[in-house]
């Protein structure tokens, strides 16, 4: 679970997709899903300082940082809670997003 986002939880497994769930209503609701292009996800965690950044590592031997607020479902629910990010993290996330376009 993301520390500052209350009931935002992530799941991932042997598939390359990470999913983000809202658990605030007692009934899980899928807010976003994304193929992180890292292969099967072995580990994933939210950043304590920027709780909408999710770092994941996978079978392809690379680490990916996902700015989850770029997803419409996450932005709609949590957009006003966006914390300030350090420039280095912001640059890494923005360059990762540019590669996917």
trRosetta pair geometry for C-beta under 8 A, 3 or more apart (Angstrom, degrees):
i j d omega theta_ij theta_ji phi_ij phi_ji
1 5 7.6 -152 171 69 79 91
1 7 7.2 -53 -145 -137 121 29
1 8 6.6 124 -158 77 71 53
1 9 4.9 -40 -95 -94 74 80
1 10 8.0 174 -91 11 29 71
1 23 7.8 -67 -110 27 115 137
1 46 7.6 -50 124 10 29 138
2 5 3.8 20 93 32 123 118
2 6 7.9 5 79 40 89 38
2 8 4.5 -7 28 79 118 110
2 9 7.6 -144 0 -81 75 33
2 10 7.7 80 -41 -20 90 101
2 46 4.2 157 -108 -111 78 173
2 51 4.3 106 179 179 109 104
2 52 7.1 41 -147 -79 154 42
3 46 6.7 -165 2 95 79 129
3 48 5.9 28 17 -129 149 69
3 51 5.5 -127 53 -107 78 125
4 51 4.2 -159 43 -16 99 157
4 81 7.2 177 132 168 107 126
4 83 7.4 53 87 -38 160 130
5 8 3.9 -22 120 20 129 125
5 46 7.7 -124 15 -153 123 162
5 51 5.0 -175 -25 134 100 130
5 52 6.9 110 -68 -74 137 74
5 78 5.9 -7 -138 -122 108 147
5 81 6.9 138 -107 109 77 152
6 24 6.3 36 128 -88 125 108
7 22 6.1 62 110 -168 103 58
7 23 4.0 -133 -179 66 104 80
7 24 3.9 163 55 -64 150 71
8 20 6.3 -7 -171 -173 94 104
8 21 7.4 150 -157 77 47 47
8 22 6.5 -24 -99 -100 62 58
8 23 7.6 -166 -74 15 15 87
8 31 7.6 -50 -130 29 93 150
8 51 7.8 118 63 150 133 109
8 74 7.6 64 -132 -129 135 97
8 78 6.9 -8 -61 -55 141 149
9 20 7.3 155 81 -156 40 55
9 21 4.8 -25 66 63 91 98
9 23 5.4 41 -1 -21 120 124
9 28 7.9 -66 55 -125 124 107
10 18 5.8 -8 -169 -179 114 105
10 19 6.7 150 -156 80 61 48
10 20 5.4 -28 -98 -98 76 66
10 21 7.3 170 -89 16 25 81
10 44 5.9 -101 118 117 140 131
10 46 7.2 157 -4 -49 130 96
10 54 6.2 124 -81 -128 160 141
11 18 7.3 161 81 -160 43 59
11 19 4.9 -13 58 60 91 101
11 21 6.7 37 -6 -12 104 120
12 15 7.6 -136 -167 67 67 74
12 17 7.1 -167 -127 98 80 45
12 18 4.5 -30 -81 -107 113 74
12 19 7.1 167 -73 18 59 70
12 41 3.7 -41 156 82 132 151
12 44 5.1 87 18 0 143 143
12 56 6.6 126 -59 -133 175 135
13 40 7.5 -52 124 -160 50 91
13 41 6.8 63 46 56 15 99
14 40 4.4 -23 -165 -143 54 125
14 41 7.7 -141 -103 42 12 63
15 40 6.5 12 -38 -117 7 72
15 41 7.4 -7 78 10 46 94
16 35 5.0 40 111 -153 108 83
16 36 6.0 -144 172 46 82 73
16 37 6.6 63 175 -74 133 20
16 38 6.3 160 -145 53 94 59
16 39 5.7 -104 -94 -173 104 8
16 40 6.3 -78 -68 -76 62 30
16 41 6.6 124 -133 -35 35 84
16 58 6.5 54 -122 -152 78 161
17 33 5.5 17 178 180 118 99
17 34 6.6 165 -147 84 74 28
17 35 5.1 -45 -88 -87 77 59
17 36 7.2 150 -117 -3 26 79
17 41 7.9 -96 61 -16 26 124
18 33 7.1 180 88 -148 44 56
18 34 5.9 -12 55 60 85 80
18 36 5.6 47 -5 -36 109 121
18 41 6.1 100 -73 -73 89 161
18 44 6.0 143 -115 -120 130 165
18 54 6.6 172 145 130 159 148
18 56 6.0 -136 -62 -63 140 159
18 66 6.9 -164 59 14 144 163
19 30 6.1 -51 -172 -135 115 100
19 32 7.2 171 -153 92 50 52
19 33 4.6 -12 -104 -102 80 89
20 30 7.6 103 76 -160 51 58
20 31 5.0 -56 102 64 97 101
20 32 4.5 15 42 54 114 92
20 33 7.4 -156 19 -70 69 46
20 54 7.8 -136 -79 -45 114 154
20 68 5.9 103 -66 -151 160 134
20 71 7.2 147 39 64 138 158
20 73 7.6 163 84 94 112 119
20 74 6.2 10 104 -76 154 114
21 28 4.8 -18 -171 -161 132 101
21 29 6.5 138 -160 66 73 41
21 30 5.9 -43 -101 -98 76 46
21 31 6.5 158 -116 6 19 90
22 25 7.1 46 125 4 102 94
22 28 7.3 142 70 -156 50 49
22 29 4.6 -19 56 61 101 100
22 31 5.3 89 -27 -46 98 119
22 77 6.3 -132 -92 -138 136 169
23 26 7.6 60 177 -79 66 17
23 28 5.8 -17 -98 -100 73 71
25 29 6.8 47 31 -17 123 119
30 33 6.6 -8 -176 -40 119 105
30 73 7.8 -10 129 167 58 171
31 71 7.0 104 136 118 88 129
31 73 3.6 178 -174 132 72 125
31 74 5.4 101 142 -66 127 66
31 77 6.4 -67 -129 8 139 140
32 68 6.4 158 65 -159 155 92
32 71 3.7 28 -112 163 142 161
32 72 7.8 151 -90 49 103 57
32 73 4.9 -168 -54 55 82 117
32 74 5.3 -30 -21 -30 137 104
34 66 6.3 152 77 -139 147 143
34 71 7.1 -118 -47 -81 121 126
36 41 6.7 72 40 -82 136 110
36 56 5.3 -14 177 73 172 138
36 58 6.7 150 90 -25 117 140
36 64 4.6 162 177 76 108 156
36 66 6.3 -84 -112 -56 104 126
37 60 7.6 -34 150 24 57 158
37 64 6.8 126 64 -88 78 149
37 100 7.6 -169 -8 -100 146 100
38 41 6.5 69 81 -93 115 70
38 56 5.9 176 38 111 158 101
38 57 6.5 -146 171 -162 142 25
38 58 3.1 125 126 25 96 126
38 59 7.3 122 136 35 68 57
38 60 5.3 -145 -172 39 43 110
38 62 5.4 -131 -128 75 88 86
38 63 7.2 33 -125 -121 138 17
38 64 4.8 -125 -54 -11 125 122
39 58 4.0 166 64 139 77 114
39 59 3.2 -111 131 59 136 89
39 60 3.8 159 -19 -25 116 83
39 61 7.9 43 17 -1 139 52
40 58 5.7 162 76 -161 37 99
40 59 4.3 52 40 -20 85 125
41 44 5.7 -3 179 -39 127 115
41 56 5.3 -40 -137 -176 110 124
41 57 7.5 109 -153 76 63 38
41 58 4.9 -55 -96 -94 42 101
42 57 5.6 -44 57 97 100 87
42 58 5.8 156 1 -116 83 38
42 59 6.8 127 -37 -56 105 62
43 56 6.8 175 93 -148 51 57
43 57 5.1 11 55 46 93 100
44 54 6.0 13 -177 176 105 103
44 55 6.8 176 -148 91 58 47
44 56 3.9 -8 -101 -101 94 93
44 57 7.6 -166 -72 21 57 58
45 54 7.3 174 89 -151 25 65
45 55 5.9 -13 60 59 74 91
45 56 8.0 156 15 -80 50 56
46 51 5.3 28 164 -152 127 62
46 52 7.6 5 -148 -71 108 10
46 53 6.8 119 -158 76 63 54
46 54 5.6 -40 -94 -98 62 70
46 55 8.0 146 -112 17 14 74
47 50 4.5 11 91 58 130 78
47 51 6.6 -136 73 -84 68 29
47 53 4.2 9 10 73 127 109
47 54 7.6 -128 -10 -77 80 24
47 55 6.6 86 -59 -15 88 105
47 89 7.4 76 -128 -145 170 148
48 51 7.2 6 -148 -79 21 78
49 83 7.2 -150 155 117 60 149
49 86 7.5 23 121 -16 142 106
50 53 4.4 40 104 4 111 117
50 83 5.5 -148 -117 74 63 116
50 85 4.9 39 -102 -103 145 90
50 86 7.8 -117 -39 9 129 78
50 89 6.3 166 11 130 155 156
51 83 6.9 86 19 5 82 128
52 67 6.6 40 124 -163 98 61
52 68 4.9 -132 -177 55 79 96
52 69 4.6 30 163 -35 149 100
52 74 6.9 127 -146 163 111 132
52 78 6.8 171 -91 116 121 137
52 81 7.8 140 -46 96 122 97
52 82 6.6 -43 11 -117 150 71
52 83 7.5 170 11 26 101 88
53 65 5.9 -8 -172 -172 105 101
53 66 7.1 151 -158 75 53 47
53 67 5.9 -25 -101 -100 74 59
53 68 7.2 -166 -92 4 21 87
53 85 7.2 102 -44 -114 132 126
53 89 6.5 -41 -102 176 166 126
53 93 6.7 -100 -120 -81 110 136
54 65 7.3 153 78 -157 44 51
54 66 4.6 -18 62 59 96 101
54 68 5.6 65 -7 -43 111 115
55 63 6.1 2 -174 -179 98 108
55 64 7.2 162 -152 83 51 45
55 65 5.2 -21 -98 -100 75 74
55 66 7.8 -178 -79 18 27 73
56 63 7.0 164 84 -154 37 62
56 64 5.3 -17 62 59 88 93
56 66 7.0 15 6 -4 110 112
57 62 7.2 -163 -138 101 68 30
57 63 4.7 -31 -89 -98 86 77
57 64 7.6 165 -84 16 37 70
58 61 7.8 -60 86 -8 58 22
58 62 7.0 -12 50 59 84 66
58 64 7.4 4 3 4 110 112
64 96 6.7 127 -155 -152 79 143
65 89 7.2 -140 176 -160 159 81
65 92 5.6 52 43 123 145 114
65 93 5.3 -91 112 -87 114 80
65 96 6.1 174 62 -6 80 160
66 93 7.7 94 -157 -134 9 99
66 96 7.8 -110 -88 117 46 144
67 70 5.0 77 96 -16 96 109
67 93 4.4 80 -41 -176 114 137
67 97 7.0 -38 31 -55 116 125
68 71 5.7 -37 -174 16 60 114
68 74 4.8 -156 146 -141 91 175
69 74 5.5 -123 -105 116 39 116
69 75 5.3 91 -172 -83 69 79
69 78 6.8 -107 -105 91 93 103
69 79 6.4 119 -155 -107 107 64
69 82 5.7 57 -116 -98 166 110
70 74 7.8 26 47 62 36 123
70 75 7.3 24 -130 -50 5 118
70 97 6.6 -169 -108 -111 168 136
71 74 4.4 69 71 15 100 108
71 75 6.6 -179 82 -11 47 90
72 75 5.7 -59 -139 41 29 110
72 76 6.1 31 162 -24 66 107
73 76 5.9 -51 -145 31 26 112
73 77 6.7 9 161 -5 60 110
74 77 6.3 -69 -151 44 29 100
74 78 5.7 -36 176 38 69 111
74 79 7.8 118 124 -60 62 71
75 78 7.1 -81 -118 61 17 69
75 79 4.3 46 -171 -76 64 109
76 79 6.6 34 -65 -18 11 116
78 81 4.9 -58 -175 37 81 118
78 82 7.6 113 134 -56 85 67
79 82 6.3 -17 -171 -30 44 107
85 89 4.9 -115 177 84 110 115
85 90 4.6 134 99 -61 124 94
85 93 7.6 -35 164 16 166 139
86 89 4.9 82 63 12 86 104
86 90 6.9 -159 89 -8 40 90
87 90 5.6 -59 -145 39 31 113
87 91 6.2 32 158 -21 67 106
88 91 5.8 -52 -147 34 29 111
88 92 6.5 29 154 -19 63 106
89 92 5.7 -55 -150 35 33 111
89 93 6.3 27 155 -15 67 108
90 93 5.9 -59 -147 40 29 107
90 94 6.0 25 158 -17 66 112
91 94 5.8 -57 -140 40 28 108
91 95 6.1 24 161 -16 65 108
92 95 6.2 -58 -146 38 25 105
92 96 6.4 27 154 -20 61 108
93 96 5.7 -56 -150 35 30 113
93 97 6.5 31 153 -19 65 105
94 97 5.7 -52 -149 35 32 112
94 98 6.5 36 152 -23 63 105
95 98 5.5 -50 -149 32 36 115
95 99 6.8 41 152 -24 64 100
96 99 5.9 -53 -157 27 34 112
96 100 7.2 30 150 -20 62 104
97 100 5.9 -59 -159 29 37 111
97 101 7.3 45 149 -32 65 97
98 101 6.0 -44 -159 13 40 115
